[in-house]
Amino acid sequence: MARKLNLRIWRGDSDSGELKDVQVEVNEGEVVLDVIHRVQATQMGDLAVRWNCKAGKCGSCSMEINGKPRLACMTQVASYPEGETITVTPLRAFPVIKDLVTDVSFNYKKAMEIPAYAPPADLAPGDARMQQVDVERSQEFRKCIECFLCQDVCHVVRDHEENKKSFAGPRFFIRIAELDMHPLDILKNRKKTAQEEHGLGMCNITKCCTEVCPEHIRITDNAIIPMKERVVDIKYDPARWLGSKIRKREGL
């Protein structure tokens, strides 16, 4: 049975904007993206919203719903109490282009800064072999749909624009962790660059990124914390430090 929903939508561009209230019909089983499309079709023909698959796999319809970063296509209207106003706003961590569409190019620039998988030079096509346990270690991280909700909710990016230059963010920490775990990857300095070039040390493990991940990737526990621990082993372990000094002195 259809009912009326009070929806509050942010309208504007990079210069200015405001929240607009609208009442729209909603049917049983619909998601927030459905009602946004209905508003677009019947009341706000120029409303800008980014979407693609409507199946929770493309990551396009990222926005903030009642202040929480979510995928509009995976957010059931029925999960909010009847009579409650649902407020939809663009991702706060990124510049607004128009209405609910933001410029997330920051993330693609960060992706380009991370060296790709580097196999051994003598590895012939078809000869790569991995143990199943190695496959399973990094398989979780490959589920990422690049919705950038984790990037949006991370306060290091969200609240401090000046950090974007030196901080890659949780999405790319899981990318580095995945490559670092790969037994055939020959770049052995990924942990060091994560710390020195991508700002791993700026993460204070609030786990907010894990909480908003629609793919339920345990970003903090399975990627960031283990990588932080390995960085500590490399940079601050006294035995390693002493060994490196001895090797330098002996010219090894």
PyMOL commands that set and color helices and strands:
alter all, ss='L'
color gray80, all
select helices_A, chain A and resi 32-42+72-74+77-79+105-113+132-143+149-153+155-158+161-165+170-181+190-196+200-202+208-212+219-236+238-249
alter helices_A, ss='H'
color red, helices_A
select strands_A, chain A and resi 3-12+17-26+62-65+68-71+86-89+96-98+101-102
alter strands_A, ss='S'
color yellow, strands_A
deselect
rebuild
show_as cartoon
